[in-house]
Amino acid sequence: MLQLNNIAKSYQAGQVKCQALSGVNLQIKHGEMVALCGPSGSGKSTLLNICGLLDLAYQGELYFDGEHLHNNAHHCMLLRRQQLGFIFQRFNLVPVMSAYENVEYPLLLNKMSAATRRKKVLQILDAVGMSSFTQAKPECLSGGQQQRVAIARALVHQPRLVIADEPTASLDSVSAHQVIELMKSIGKAQQTTFVIATHDSRMSLHCERQILLHDGQIQSGGDRQCVA
């Protein structure tokens, strides 16, 4: 699904050059659930943004499903819209939209018919246990419920790849467990690949692999298989 060859990324902070990533080589298979782990400042978010085709200003080569991406912003935008889903720590639901409307939004961007949109939205809301809350605004939902809606939004168009940034960090243990199980079960059913940046062992221990980053590099022995 993803192949990264010698990926490097630097930032300029005033007079200081900060090397966020250096010489990252990584392969992620179709249907894998992979955790990017490491301390703050290790490069997790930077690597996540590159894998999610959000940051195109990097050095090295990135292949998406075998296709070499050449920093083509328009093409990457279309891939993000059609092939990727995103889940965030703070849910990032549109506050003026209902749960139904938030989940429907990616389908509107992809110009699906109204009948198809309705069928897909209701199916995925039912799958995440939110069929009774279709008209609820985010402010009326608990954190766990909002993250369920966010998962539904990320998966409603059956993306090939889901990018998740600390998806369980702000949740209590019960909600975190429910969210993890939803991501695993729906992802397996749809053969979705997950790349997840996380500090949360509740999340990383359920992933098939953990990639340990430190100072912008994958640690020696830091790509390890896990028992999910």
LINBELFEN-V158179 format. One record per helix or strand. SS is the DSSP state (hx for helix, st for strand). FROM is the first residue (numbers start at 1). TO is the last residue. If there is no record, write none. Layout:
BEGIN
ss->SS from->FROM to->TO
ss->SS from->FROM to->TO
END
This chain:
BEGIN
ss->st from->2 to->13
ss->st from->16 to->28
ss->st from->33 to->37
ss->hx from->44 to->51
ss->st from->59 to->64
ss->st from->67 to->69
ss->hx from->73 to->83
ss->st from->84 to->88
ss->st from->98 to->98
ss->hx from->99 to->109
ss->hx from->114 to->127
ss->hx from->131 to->133
ss->st from->137 to->137
ss->hx from->138 to->140
ss->hx from->143 to->155
ss->st from->161 to->165
ss->hx from->173 to->190
ss->st from->193 to->197
ss->hx from->201 to->204
ss->st from->209 to->214
ss->st from->217 to->225
END
